[in-house]
């Protein structure tokens, strides 16, 4: 039994959807297909919400009209029946009916926003299952809100795994035994009371992994538009190549430090149940992609380079740190109070440096930290991370890393406690040069 998830670009055109049907048909019986909204639709729905909050009803309606037209064009190109078009019209009309009142209020609550954002996956999953049926594939649809039960944290809902497993057992597993394929929209769920929620951007991967764990799948496949996880972003390194295998820890670190192929949360439900995650290319289905597994034997070497732009570094210096306890707790309480995650941390006897990528509360954070000591802020920074199992135990990696960057100023260094990453902070203007130097050293000019 497999869970097969397709991202927005994998279902972005009629030809792409035809390719998806071939992949699902070849997957064998009892597969669960999880699909994202068509490419750019979630962005359009987000713009609709923004226009509603601005009180601009005409533009919000026009944006929604564009969403409907995109789906109508897809239905026509695929030759789907009138029932599919009626479902689409009814679904969009329900959103359209919300616009006058919410625009007049100028306040779209997170709950209402989730209802609107769910439209993309609701429509794509219905269109895709209707296409499967037209092609003679024995498939049925399930609304993800029937099985993906979450709390009421609208916009970033947290799954309730116990309730998900119960719902899957009662509603999804019987469908998987009766049909060759079942199709569900990713990203969306519902509270136990049936109120629509979303798992946050990129949450379709998370949906797939949660459902894979709940049904005890043999494999969770993530189909996208690249040949798996690469040694580096091919937009910077055109010669980047696919990493055939990664451990769960390596994949999680890559996701956390900027690799966009996997949603950072995807890995955890798979880890819990020991389910392999395979990343493959919808448009090159013969390519094996990247397989993410629990253990990778003795393959303890550098696997890839990840990076994040838009990083801010905060330095807090205080003589009160010297020989004291509780100072670090006080610093991190500030970030907790402002709901701002910290990425990297380094400390000395009298100072602590941290990096953040969310600067929404930077001014308030700085004010609160100034009560603890002197604070300086550096913006326009980037994190570059070397990812590979056993990094701390591999002699010479650090020396090669820093020797490679002898022409680049390194402002901060962090060796991951997980033993799978070494990260540095540099000026963002130096990022591409640094990445090219590192990739050349470890993947092109020498063995990793």
Buried (B, 14 or more C-beta within 10 A) or exposed (E): BBBBBBBBBBBBBBEBBEBBBEBBBEBEEBBBBBBBBBBBBBEBBBBBBBBBBEBBBEBBBEBBEBBBEBBBEBBEEBEBEEEBBEBBBEBBEEBBEBBEEBBEEEEBEBBBBBBBBBBBBBBBBBBBBBBBBBBEBEBBBBBBBBBBBBBBBBBBBEBBBEBBBBBBEEEBBEBBEEBBBBBBBBBBBBBEEEBBBBBBBBBBBBBBBBBBBBBEBEBBBBBBBBBBBBBBBEEBBEEBBBBBBBBBBBBBBBBBBBBEBBBBBBBBBBBEBEBBBBBBBBBEBEEEBBBBBEEBEEBBBBBBBBBBEBBBBBBBBBEEBEEEEEBBEBBBEBBEEBEBEBBBBBBEEBBBBBBBBBBEBBEEBBEBBEEBBEBEBBEEBBBBBBBBBBBBEBEEBBEBBBEBBEEBEBBBBBEBEBBBBBBBBBBBEBBBBBBBBBBBBBBEEEEB
